[in-house]
Amino acid sequence: MAETANHFNERFQTFMNGLGDRYEPYVREHLSKVYMVLGSTAAASALGAMLQMRDFLDLGVLAAIATLILVLGLHFYKDDGKNYYTRLSMLYAFGFCSGQTLGPLLGYISSINPAIIVSALTGTFVTFVTLSLAALLAEQGKYLYLGGMLVSVINTMALLSLFNMVFKSYFVQVTQLYVGVFVMAAFIVYDTQNIVEKCRNGNRDVVQHALDLFFDVLSMFRRLLIILTQKEERKQNERRKRN
């Protein structure tokens, strides 16, 4: 056990030294702030979802409207070096309202199998950490070419969603869910490297960069929830048929 712990510690120190050699101190400081803000935004989202699920606070459609207003506000209310805490508050409010909109889905899933939420949360966390580290350890700017391709895929998926509102194809719906998970995974890699490049070019907007990653994480989490829930529903239906 002691040898394993020492081996792990040595690997961790090697990893940290590698990051230190690869990135400038101001880049490492910026990434630390971004990840801390991302974590606290996720906590605000969890709080919003929990309050909605327990019927302590349910903003309903107001939460969906607020998320749209807040994300537009963050887009147009640019960082000027003096409005950091105002924009940070807007980001936390966005995270909270996003959790409120996610609450009904989580409540439904809890009635089926609460373990699904844990599995989706674990899968999202492990995927995010793994891909972020892979992006940071990869050659600088190696995955920035993905940006245009990913935007094209997202636009195509949006068009398919509109068409599917009319045709209601189950195959299209399922395909979008699985493709969406891989697209969000690619966005995590792209956004991580893009944040580093932006920081080096003078853009140190912590709030915007945390928002970019939060979008990736939330979108992946939502899709994993739906995929796992559909699998569980199929299993339960098969059990009922046997019985």
Contacts in CASP RR format, 6 or more apart in sequence:
PFRMAT RR
TARGET T0000
AUTHOR 0000-0000-0000
METHOD contacts of the structure
MODEL  1
MAETANHFNERFQTFMNGLGDRYEPYVREHLSKVYMVLGSTAAASALGAM
LQMRDFLDLGVLAAIATLILVLGLHFYKDDGKNYYTRLSMLYAFGFCSGQ
TLGPLLGYISSINPAIIVSALTGTFVTFVTLSLAALLAEQGKYLYLGGML
VSVINTMALLSLFNMVFKSYFVQVTQLYVGVFVMAAFIVYDTQNIVEKCR
NGNRDVVQHALDLFFDVLSMFRRLLIILTQKEERKQNERRKRN
19 28 0 8 1.000
19 136 0 8 1.000
19 137 0 8 1.000
20 28 0 8 1.000
22 136 0 8 1.000
22 137 0 8 1.000
22 140 0 8 1.000
23 31 0 8 1.000
23 136 0 8 1.000
23 196 0 8 1.000
24 200 0 8 1.000
26 199 0 8 1.000
27 196 0 8 1.000
27 199 0 8 1.000
27 200 0 8 1.000
30 195 0 8 1.000
30 199 0 8 1.000
30 204 0 8 1.000
30 206 0 8 1.000
30 209 0 8 1.000
31 136 0 8 1.000
31 195 0 8 1.000
31 196 0 8 1.000
31 199 0 8 1.000
33 206 0 8 1.000
34 195 0 8 1.000
34 206 0 8 1.000
34 209 0 8 1.000
34 210 0 8 1.000
34 213 0 8 1.000
35 210 0 8 1.000
37 88 0 8 1.000
37 91 0 8 1.000
37 206 0 8 1.000
37 207 0 8 1.000
37 210 0 8 1.000
38 210 0 8 1.000
38 213 0 8 1.000
38 214 0 8 1.000
38 217 0 8 1.000
40 92 0 8 1.000
41 91 0 8 1.000
41 92 0 8 1.000
41 94 0 8 1.000
41 95 0 8 1.000
41 210 0 8 1.000
41 211 0 8 1.000
41 214 0 8 1.000
42 95 0 8 1.000
42 214 0 8 1.000
42 217 0 8 1.000
44 92 0 8 1.000
44 93 0 8 1.000
44 95 0 8 1.000
44 96 0 8 1.000
45 95 0 8 1.000
45 96 0 8 1.000
45 98 0 8 1.000
45 99 0 8 1.000
45 102 0 8 1.000
45 214 0 8 1.000
45 218 0 8 1.000
46 99 0 8 1.000
47 96 0 8 1.000
47 99 0 8 1.000
48 57 0 8 1.000
48 95 0 8 1.000
48 96 0 8 1.000
48 97 0 8 1.000
48 99 0 8 1.000
48 100 0 8 1.000
48 103 0 8 1.000
49 99 0 8 1.000
49 100 0 8 1.000
49 102 0 8 1.000
49 103 0 8 1.000
49 106 0 8 1.000
51 57 0 8 1.000
51 58 0 8 1.000
51 100 0 8 1.000
52 58 0 8 1.000
52 59 0 8 1.000
52 60 0 8 1.000
52 99 0 8 1.000
52 100 0 8 1.000
52 103 0 8 1.000
52 104 0 8 1.000
53 103 0 8 1.000
53 106 0 8 1.000
53 107 0 8 1.000
53 110 0 8 1.000
57 100 0 8 1.000
58 100 0 8 1.000
59 66 0 8 1.000
59 97 0 8 1.000
59 100 0 8 1.000
60 100 0 8 1.000
60 101 0 8 1.000
63 97 0 8 1.000
63 98 0 8 1.000
63 99 0 8 1.000
63 100 0 8 1.000
63 101 0 8 1.000
64 97 0 8 1.000
64 101 0 8 1.000
66 93 0 8 1.000
66 94 0 8 1.000
66 97 0 8 1.000
67 94 0 8 1.000
67 95 0 8 1.000
67 97 0 8 1.000
67 98 0 8 1.000
67 101 0 8 1.000
70 90 0 8 1.000
70 91 0 8 1.000
70 93 0 8 1.000
70 94 0 8 1.000
70 97 0 8 1.000
71 94 0 8 1.000
71 211 0 8 1.000
73 90 0 8 1.000
74 87 0 8 1.000
74 90 0 8 1.000
74 91 0 8 1.000
74 94 0 8 1.000
74 207 0 8 1.000
74 208 0 8 1.000
74 211 0 8 1.000
77 83 0 8 1.000
77 86 0 8 1.000
77 87 0 8 1.000
77 90 0 8 1.000
78 205 0 8 1.000
79 87 0 8 1.000
79 205 0 8 1.000
79 207 0 8 1.000
79 208 0 8 1.000
84 206 0 8 1.000
84 207 0 8 1.000
87 207 0 8 1.000
88 206 0 8 1.000
88 207 0 8 1.000
90 207 0 8 1.000
91 207 0 8 1.000
91 210 0 8 1.000
91 211 0 8 1.000
91 214 0 8 1.000
94 211 0 8 1.000
95 214 0 8 1.000
98 218 0 8 1.000
102 218 0 8 1.000
102 222 0 8 1.000
105 222 0 8 1.000
105 225 0 8 1.000
105 226 0 8 1.000
106 117 0 8 1.000
106 225 0 8 1.000
108 229 0 8 1.000
109 116 0 8 1.000
109 117 0 8 1.000
109 225 0 8 1.000
109 229 0 8 1.000
110 117 0 8 1.000
112 229 0 8 1.000
112 232 0 8 1.000
112 233 0 8 1.000
112 236 0 8 1.000
113 232 0 8 1.000
116 225 0 8 1.000
116 228 0 8 1.000
116 229 0 8 1.000
116 232 0 8 1.000
117 225 0 8 1.000
119 224 0 8 1.000
119 228 0 8 1.000
120 221 0 8 1.000
120 224 0 8 1.000
120 225 0 8 1.000
120 228 0 8 1.000
121 221 0 8 1.000
123 224 0 8 1.000
124 217 0 8 1.000
124 220 0 8 1.000
124 221 0 8 1.000
124 224 0 8 1.000
127 185 0 8 1.000
127 188 0 8 1.000
127 220 0 8 1.000
128 188 0 8 1.000
128 213 0 8 1.000
128 216 0 8 1.000
128 217 0 8 1.000
128 220 0 8 1.000
131 185 0 8 1.000
131 188 0 8 1.000
131 189 0 8 1.000
131 192 0 8 1.000
132 188 0 8 1.000
132 189 0 8 1.000
132 192 0 8 1.000
134 189 0 8 1.000
135 143 0 8 1.000
135 188 0 8 1.000
135 189 0 8 1.000
135 190 0 8 1.000
135 192 0 8 1.000
135 193 0 8 1.000
136 192 0 8 1.000
136 193 0 8 1.000
136 196 0 8 1.000
138 189 0 8 1.000
138 193 0 8 1.000
140 193 0 8 1.000
140 196 0 8 1.000
140 197 0 8 1.000
141 193 0 8 1.000
141 196 0 8 1.000
141 197 0 8 1.000
142 193 0 8 1.000
143 186 0 8 1.000
143 189 0 8 1.000
143 190 0 8 1.000
143 193 0 8 1.000
144 190 0 8 1.000
144 193 0 8 1.000
144 194 0 8 1.000
144 197 0 8 1.000
146 186 0 8 1.000
146 189 0 8 1.000
146 190 0 8 1.000
147 190 0 8 1.000
147 194 0 8 1.000
150 183 0 8 1.000
150 186 0 8 1.000
150 187 0 8 1.000
150 190 0 8 1.000
153 179 0 8 1.000
153 183 0 8 1.000
154 183 0 8 1.000
157 176 0 8 1.000
157 179 0 8 1.000
157 180 0 8 1.000
157 183 0 8 1.000
160 172 0 8 1.000
160 176 0 8 1.000
161 176 0 8 1.000
163 172 0 8 1.000
164 172 0 8 1.000
164 173 0 8 1.000
164 176 0 8 1.000
174 230 0 8 1.000
177 223 0 8 1.000
177 226 0 8 1.000
177 227 0 8 1.000
178 227 0 8 1.000
180 219 0 8 1.000
180 223 0 8 1.000
181 220 0 8 1.000
181 223 0 8 1.000
181 224 0 8 1.000
181 227 0 8 1.000
184 216 0 8 1.000
184 219 0 8 1.000
184 220 0 8 1.000
184 223 0 8 1.000
185 220 0 8 1.000
187 215 0 8 1.000
187 216 0 8 1.000
188 213 0 8 1.000
188 216 0 8 1.000
188 217 0 8 1.000
188 220 0 8 1.000
191 209 0 8 1.000
191 212 0 8 1.000
191 213 0 8 1.000
191 216 0 8 1.000
192 213 0 8 1.000
194 212 0 8 1.000
195 209 0 8 1.000
195 212 0 8 1.000
195 213 0 8 1.000
198 204 0 8 1.000
198 205 0 8 1.000
198 209 0 8 1.000
199 209 0 8 1.000
END
